[in-house]
């Protein structure tokens, strides 16, 4: 998939934002390119990323089995061998 919106230049964002990019890359989700694009508006990126973490990592809001089904569905959508 071709990226249509440019990612931010990492040298222009706060250290906290770069740390969030690194965590996303380590976890594999959310897509770090998405965060780099959203970081063009840091407040929007923070709101999205905080909600993502609350939903998928910081609580049992979404059950583990459902998370796995979502991962498989996203992988199949992108023809990924996950």
N, CA, C and O atoms as CSV, one atom per row, in Angstrom:
chain,resi,resn,atom,element,x,y,z
A,1,UNK,N,N,0.844,-1.173,0.000
A,1,UNK,CA,C,0.000,0.000,0.000
A,1,UNK,C,C,0.892,1.240,0.000
A,1,UNK,O,O,1.841,1.337,0.778
A,2,UNK,N,N,0.581,2.161,-0.862
A,2,UNK,CA,C,1.359,3.377,-0.982
A,2,UNK,C,C,0.869,4.396,0.045
A,2,UNK,O,O,-0.330,4.640,0.186
A,3,UNK,N,N,1.808,4.969,0.741
A,3,UNK,CA,C,1.478,5.985,1.738
A,3,UNK,C,C,1.151,7.287,1.013
A,3,UNK,O,O,1.954,7.771,0.216
A,4,UNK,N,N,-0.016,7.854,1.284
A,4,UNK,CA,C,-0.450,9.071,0.593
A,4,UNK,C,C,-0.183,10.326,1.407
A,4,UNK,O,O,-0.053,11.414,0.846
A,5,UNK,N,N,-0.102,10.187,2.699
A,5,UNK,CA,C,0.147,11.329,3.576
A,5,UNK,C,C,1.529,11.140,4.185
A,5,UNK,O,O,1.844,10.064,4.693
A,6,UNK,N,N,2.324,12.144,4.138
A,6,UNK,CA,C,3.683,12.061,4.662
A,6,UNK,C,C,3.694,11.897,6.173
A,6,UNK,O,O,2.902,12.514,6.886
A,7,UNK,N,N,4.588,11.069,6.640
A,7,UNK,CA,C,4.818,10.928,8.081
A,7,UNK,C,C,5.565,12.155,8.580
A,7,UNK,O,O,6.175,12.883,7.797
A,8,UNK,N,N,5.514,12.378,9.886
A,8,UNK,CA,C,6.267,13.496,10.447
A,8,UNK,C,C,7.758,13.178,10.411
A,8,UNK,O,O,8.164,12.017,10.371
A,9,UNK,N,N,8.538,14.211,10.425
A,9,UNK,CA,C,9.977,14.072,10.573
A,9,UNK,C,C,10.224,13.834,12.063
A,9,UNK,O,O,9.926,14.696,12.890
A,10,UNK,N,N,10.764,12.672,12.400
A,10,UNK,CA,C,10.912,12.316,13.816
A,10,UNK,C,C,11.751,13.310,14.606
A,10,UNK,O,O,11.601,13.418,15.823
A,11,UNK,N,N,12.627,14.030,13.931
A,11,UNK,CA,C,13.452,14.998,14.653
A,11,UNK,C,C,12.645,16.206,15.122
A,11,UNK,O,O,13.131,17.014,15.914
A,12,UNK,N,N,11.403,16.328,14.629
A,12,UNK,CA,C,10.578,17.482,14.990
A,12,UNK,C,C,9.563,17.184,16.080
A,12,UNK,O,O,8.854,18.087,16.525
A,13,UNK,N,N,9.480,15.923,16.521
A,13,UNK,CA,C,8.479,15.571,17.540
A,13,UNK,C,C,9.150,15.359,18.893
A,13,UNK,O,O,10.356,15.129,18.986
A,14,UNK,N,N,8.338,15.443,19.925
A,14,UNK,CA,C,8.829,15.286,21.295
A,14,UNK,C,C,9.338,13.863,21.538
A,14,UNK,O,O,8.945,12.921,20.849
A,15,UNK,N,N,10.202,13.732,22.511
A,15,UNK,CA,C,10.750,12.425,22.886
A,15,UNK,C,C,9.639,11.450,23.271
A,15,UNK,O,O,9.717,10.264,22.954
A,16,UNK,N,N,8.616,11.940,23.947
A,16,UNK,CA,C,7.487,11.086,24.351
A,16,UNK,C,C,6.816,10.471,23.119
A,16,UNK,O,O,6.444,9.297,23.134
A,17,UNK,N,N,6.663,11.250,22.071
A,17,UNK,CA,C,6.046,10.759,20.837
A,17,UNK,C,C,6.947,9.716,20.176
A,17,UNK,O,O,6.460,8.684,19.712
A,18,UNK,N,N,8.236,9.972,20.129
A,18,UNK,CA,C,9.172,8.977,19.558
A,18,UNK,C,C,9.130,7.684,20.370
A,18,UNK,O,O,9.237,6.595,19.807
A,19,UNK,N,N,8.974,7.799,21.682
A,19,UNK,CA,C,8.875,6.602,22.528
A,19,UNK,C,C,7.623,5.803,22.171
A,19,UNK,O,O,7.650,4.573,22.168
A,20,UNK,N,N,6.530,6.500,21.871
A,20,UNK,CA,C,5.300,5.804,21.479
A,20,UNK,C,C,5.476,5.100,20.146
A,20,UNK,O,O,4.951,4.003,19.952
A,21,UNK,N,N,6.211,5.714,19.223
A,21,UNK,CA,C,6.520,5.042,17.955
A,21,UNK,C,C,7.272,3.739,18.236
A,21,UNK,O,O,6.951,2.697,17.664
A,22,UNK,N,N,8.260,3.803,19.109
A,22,UNK,CA,C,9.095,2.629,19.410
A,22,UNK,C,C,8.270,1.513,20.046
A,22,UNK,O,O,8.453,0.341,19.717
A,23,UNK,N,N,7.362,1.872,20.956
A,23,UNK,CA,C,6.509,0.861,21.600
A,23,UNK,C,C,5.614,0.196,20.561
A,23,UNK,O,O,5.452,-1.025,20.568
A,24,UNK,N,N,5.034,0.992,19.672
A,24,UNK,CA,C,4.161,0.437,18.629
A,24,UNK,C,C,4.950,-0.504,17.719
A,24,UNK,O,O,4.444,-1.556,17.329
A,25,UNK,N,N,6.175,-0.137,17.383
A,25,UNK,CA,C,6.999,-1.004,16.540
A,25,UNK,C,C,7.327,-2.307,17.256
A,25,UNK,O,O,7.308,-3.378,16.649
A,26,UNK,N,N,7.624,-2.212,18.534
A,26,UNK,CA,C,7.950,-3.413,19.312
A,26,UNK,C,C,6.756,-4.349,19.396
A,26,UNK,O,O,6.902,-5.562,19.240
A,27,UNK,N,N,5.588,-3.796,19.638
A,27,UNK,CA,C,4.368,-4.594,19.768
A,27,UNK,C,C,3.832,-5.052,18.415
A,27,UNK,O,O,3.169,-6.084,18.312
A,28,UNK,N,N,4.128,-4.274,17.389
A,28,UNK,CA,C,3.579,-4.571,16.073
A,28,UNK,C,C,2.193,-3.987,15.865
A,28,UNK,O,O,1.553,-4.241,14.844
A,29,UNK,N,N,1.730,-3.209,16.824
A,29,UNK,CA,C,0.398,-2.607,16.717
A,29,UNK,C,C,0.288,-1.439,17.689
A,29,UNK,O,O,0.865,-1.502,18.774
A,30,UNK,N,N,-0.413,-0.400,17.348
A,30,UNK,CA,C,-0.935,-0.152,16.016
A,30,UNK,C,C,0.218,0.103,15.053
A,30,UNK,O,O,1.359,0.303,15.469
A,31,UNK,N,N,-0.089,0.093,13.796
A,31,UNK,CA,C,0.928,0.315,12.775
A,31,UNK,C,C,1.657,1.621,13.071
A,31,UNK,O,O,1.034,2.676,13.187
A,32,UNK,N,N,2.962,1.543,13.192
A,32,UNK,CA,C,3.735,2.734,13.565
A,32,UNK,C,C,3.682,3.813,12.493
A,32,UNK,O,O,3.847,4.995,12.797
A,33,UNK,N,N,3.455,3.422,11.239
A,33,UNK,CA,C,3.308,4.428,10.181
A,33,UNK,C,C,2.052,5.255,10.421
A,33,UNK,O,O,2.044,6.466,10.199
A,34,UNK,N,N,0.996,4.598,10.872
A,34,UNK,CA,C,-0.234,5.327,11.205
A,34,UNK,C,C,0.052,6.365,12.289
A,34,UNK,O,O,-0.387,7.510,12.186
A,35,UNK,N,N,0.784,5.967,13.320
A,35,UNK,CA,C,1.109,6.918,14.385
A,35,UNK,C,C,1.962,8.061,13.853
A,35,UNK,O,O,1.772,9.210,14.250
A,36,UNK,N,N,2.884,7.762,12.973
A,36,UNK,CA,C,3.755,8.805,12.414
A,36,UNK,C,C,2.955,9.807,11.572
A,36,UNK,O,O,3.288,10.991,11.527
A,37,UNK,N,N,1.919,9.336,10.921
A,37,UNK,CA,C,1.047,10.246,10.179
A,37,UNK,C,C,0.180,11.041,11.145
A,37,UNK,O,O,0.040,12.256,11.010
A,38,UNK,N,N,-0.397,10.352,12.115
A,38,UNK,CA,C,-1.262,11.035,13.083
A,38,UNK,C,C,-0.485,12.055,13.908
A,38,UNK,O,O,-1.068,13.015,14.413
A,39,UNK,N,N,0.805,11.859,14.047
A,39,UNK,CA,C,1.622,12.777,14.851
A,39,UNK,C,C,1.711,14.166,14.223
A,39,UNK,O,O,2.239,15.094,14.836
A,40,UNK,N,N,1.199,14.308,13.011
A,40,UNK,CA,C,1.109,15.644,12.429
A,40,UNK,C,C,0.202,16.521,13.294
A,40,UNK,O,O,0.338,17.744,13.321
A,41,UNK,N,N,-0.725,15.869,14.000
A,41,UNK,CA,C,-1.562,16.539,15.005
A,41,UNK,C,C,-1.369,15.772,16.308
A,41,UNK,O,O,-2.104,14.820,16.573
A,42,UNK,N,N,-0.392,16.168,17.127
A,42,UNK,CA,C,-0.031,15.397,18.324
A,42,UNK,C,C,-1.194,15.115,19.276
A,42,UNK,O,O,-1.231,14.049,19.891
A,43,UNK,N,N,-2.137,16.036,19.410
A,43,UNK,CA,C,-3.278,15.795,20.299
A,43,UNK,C,C,-4.142,14.648,19.792
A,43,UNK,O,O,-4.604,13.816,20.573
A,44,UNK,N,N,-4.359,14.610,18.479
A,44,UNK,CA,C,-5.143,13.517,17.896
A,44,UNK,C,C,-4.427,12.184,18.061
A,44,UNK,O,O,-5.051,11.179,18.401
A,45,UNK,N,N,-3.121,12.173,17.823
A,45,UNK,CA,C,-2.364,10.938,17.980
A,45,UNK,C,C,-2.427,10.449,19.420
A,45,UNK,O,O,-2.617,9.257,19.661
A,46,UNK,N,N,-2.273,11.351,20.371
A,46,UNK,CA,C,-2.308,10.975,21.787
A,46,UNK,C,C,-3.668,10.404,22.154
A,46,UNK,O,O,-3.750,9.387,22.842
A,47,UNK,N,N,-4.736,11.049,21.701
A,47,UNK,CA,C,-6.092,10.570,21.997
A,47,UNK,C,C,-6.298,9.166,21.439
A,47,UNK,O,O,-6.797,8.282,22.136
A,48,UNK,N,N,-5.912,8.966,20.178
A,48,UNK,CA,C,-6.046,7.656,19.550
A,48,UNK,C,C,-5.212,6.605,20.279
A,48,UNK,O,O,-5.705,5.526,20.609
A,49,UNK,N,N,-3.942,6.934,20.524
A,49,UNK,CA,C,-3.028,5.951,21.110
A,49,UNK,C,C,-3.409,5.607,22.543
A,49,UNK,O,O,-3.290,4.454,22.958
A,50,UNK,N,N,-3.863,6.595,23.298
A,50,UNK,CA,C,-4.325,6.321,24.665
A,50,UNK,C,C,-5.529,5.380,24.644
A,50,UNK,O,O,-5.599,4.442,25.438
A,51,UNK,N,N,-6.477,5.630,23.736
A,51,UNK,CA,C,-7.651,4.760,23.629
A,51,UNK,C,C,-7.247,3.350,23.193
A,51,UNK,O,O,-7.778,2.362,23.700
A,52,UNK,N,N,-6.307,3.266,22.251
A,52,UNK,CA,C,-5.815,1.962,21.785
A,52,UNK,C,C,-5.219,1.176,22.954
A,52,UNK,O,O,-5.539,0.004,23.156
A,53,UNK,N,N,-4.361,1.825,23.707
A,53,UNK,CA,C,-3.712,1.144,24.834
A,53,UNK,C,C,-4.713,0.730,25.906
A,53,UNK,O,O,-4.610,-0.369,26.451
A,54,UNK,N,N,-5.675,1.591,26.216
A,54,UNK,CA,C,-6.695,1.234,27.206
A,54,UNK,C,C,-7.496,0.035,26.740
A,54,UNK,O,O,-7.826,-0.843,27.537
A,55,UNK,N,N,-7.810,-0.011,25.454
A,55,UNK,CA,C,-8.647,-1.084,24.922
A,55,UNK,C,C,-7.919,-2.410,24.790
A,55,UNK,O,O,-8.493,-3.466,25.059
A,56,UNK,N,N,-6.652,-2.361,24.374
A,56,UNK,CA,C,-5.971,-3.601,24.030
A,56,UNK,C,C,-4.880,-4.034,24.996
A,56,UNK,O,O,-4.513,-5.209,25.009
A,57,UNK,N,N,-4.355,-3.135,25.796
A,57,UNK,CA,C,-3.218,-3.508,26.638
A,57,UNK,C,C,-3.424,-3.253,28.120
A,57,UNK,O,O,-2.923,-4.020,28.942
A,58,UNK,N,N,-4.135,-2.213,28.485
A,58,UNK,CA,C,-4.219,-1.812,29.882
A,58,UNK,C,C,-5.424,-2.381,30.619
A,58,UNK,O,O,-5.579,-2.139,31.816
A,59,UNK,N,N,-6.267,-3.121,29.941
A,59,UNK,CA,C,-7.466,-3.619,30.604
A,59,UNK,C,C,-7.933,-4.907,29.941
A,59,UNK,O,O,-7.332,-5.399,28.987
A,60,UNK,N,N,-8.996,-5.418,30.466
A,60,UNK,CA,C,-9.610,-6.593,29.852
A,60,UNK,C,C,-10.873,-6.177,29.108
A,60,UNK,O,O,-11.801,-6.970,28.954
A,61,UNK,N,N,-10.901,-4.938,28.651
A,61,UNK,CA,C,-12.049,-4.421,27.927
A,61,UNK,C,C,-12.352,-5.282,26.699
A,61,UNK,O,O,-13.511,-5.568,26.398
A,62,UNK,N,N,-11.300,-5.686,26.003
A,62,UNK,CA,C,-11.446,-6.587,24.860
A,62,UNK,C,C,-10.797,-7.912,25.242
A,62,UNK,O,O,-9.612,-7.961,25.574
A,63,UNK,N,N,-11.578,-8.981,25.191
A,63,UNK,CA,C,-11.069,-10.292,25.593
A,63,UNK,C,C,-9.969,-10.764,24.648
A,63,UNK,O,O,-9.949,-10.420,23.466
A,64,UNK,N,N,-9.063,-11.555,25.195
A,64,UNK,CA,C,-7.901,-12.020,24.434
A,64,UNK,C,C,-8.305,-12.749,23.154
A,64,UNK,O,O,-7.712,-12.513,22.101
A,65,UNK,N,N,-9.287,-13.615,23.225
A,65,UNK,CA,C,-9.725,-14.361,22.042
A,65,UNK,C,C,-10.208,-13.444,20.929
A,65,UNK,O,O,-9.926,-13.681,19.755
A,66,UNK,N,N,-10.930,-12.402,21.298
A,66,UNK,CA,C,-11.406,-11.446,20.308
A,66,UNK,C,C,-10.244,-10.671,19.703
A,66,UNK,O,O,-10.242,-10.388,18.505
A,67,UNK,N,N,-9.249,-10.323,20.529
A,67,UNK,CA,C,-8.063,-9.642,20.001
A,67,UNK,C,C,-7.371,-10.513,18.951
A,67,UNK,O,O,-6.937,-10.014,17.912
A,68,UNK,N,N,-7.271,-11.817,19.228
A,68,UNK,CA,C,-6.633,-12.719,18.270
A,68,UNK,C,C,-7.426,-12.802,16.972
A,68,UNK,O,O,-6.845,-12.804,15.887
A,69,UNK,N,N,-8.746,-12.869,17.079
A,69,UNK,CA,C,-9.571,-12.882,15.875
A,69,UNK,C,C,-9.375,-11.600,15.058
A,69,UNK,O,O,-9.334,-11.637,13.828
A,70,UNK,N,N,-9.257,-10.483,15.749
A,70,UNK,CA,C,-9.030,-9.209,15.063
A,70,UNK,C,C,-7.673,-9.211,14.361
A,70,UNK,O,O,-7.553,-8.729,13.234
A,71,UNK,N,N,-6.654,-9.754,15.029
A,71,UNK,CA,C,-5.328,-9.811,14.415
A,71,UNK,C,C,-5.333,-10.672,13.156
A,71,UNK,O,O,-4.749,-10.302,12.137
A,72,UNK,N,N,-5.996,-11.820,13.237
A,72,UNK,CA,C,-6.066,-12.716,12.089
A,72,UNK,C,C,-6.819,-12.036,10.951
A,72,UNK,O,O,-6.399,-12.101,9.796
A,73,UNK,N,N,-7.922,-11.391,11.275
A,73,UNK,CA,C,-8.717,-10.697,10.239
A,73,UNK,C,C,-7.900,-9.587,9.574
A,73,UNK,O,O,-7.920,-9.451,8.350
A,74,UNK,N,N,-7.192,-8.804,10.366
A,74,UNK,CA,C,-6.379,-7.727,9.795
A,74,UNK,C,C,-5.271,-8.308,8.921
A,74,UNK,O,O,-4.964,-7.761,7.862
A,75,UNK,N,N,-4.672,-9.414,9.362
A,75,UNK,CA,C,-3.606,-10.045,8.576
A,75,UNK,C,C,-4.153,-10.571,7.253
A,75,UNK,O,O,-3.532,-10.380,6.207
A,76,UNK,N,N,-5.289,-11.221,7.290
A,76,UNK,CA,C,-5.879,-11.751,6.055
A,76,UNK,C,C,-6.268,-10.631,5.102
A,76,UNK,O,O,-6.110,-10.762,3.889
A,77,UNK,N,N,-6.770,-9.540,5.641
A,77,UNK,CA,C,-7.141,-8.399,4.815
A,77,UNK,C,C,-5.944,-7.881,4.047
A,77,UNK,O,O,-6.080,-7.402,2.921
A,78,UNK,N,N,-4.763,-7.977,4.655
A,78,UNK,CA,C,-3.547,-7.461,4.041
A,78,UNK,C,C,-2.688,-8.559,3.398
A,78,UNK,O,O,-1.536,-8.322,3.034
A,79,UNK,N,N,-3.261,-9.761,3.263
A,79,UNK,CA,C,-2.530,-10.895,2.694
A,79,UNK,C,C,-1.230,-11.167,3.423
A,79,UNK,O,O,-0.214,-11.484,2.805
A,80,UNK,N,N,-1.269,-11.041,4.740
A,80,UNK,CA,C,-0.100,-11.274,5.588
A,80,UNK,C,C,-0.164,-12.711,6.109
A,80,UNK,O,O,-1.251,-13.225,6.375
A,81,UNK,N,N,0.968,-13.346,6.251
A,81,UNK,CA,C,1.003,-14.728,6.699
A,81,UNK,C,C,0.908,-14.915,8.204
A,81,UNK,O,O,1.239,-15.993,8.698
A,82,UNK,N,N,0.467,-13.902,8.956
A,82,UNK,CA,C,0.344,-13.999,10.408
A,82,UNK,C,C,-0.353,-15.278,10.767
A,82,UNK,O,O,-0.560,-15.558,11.948
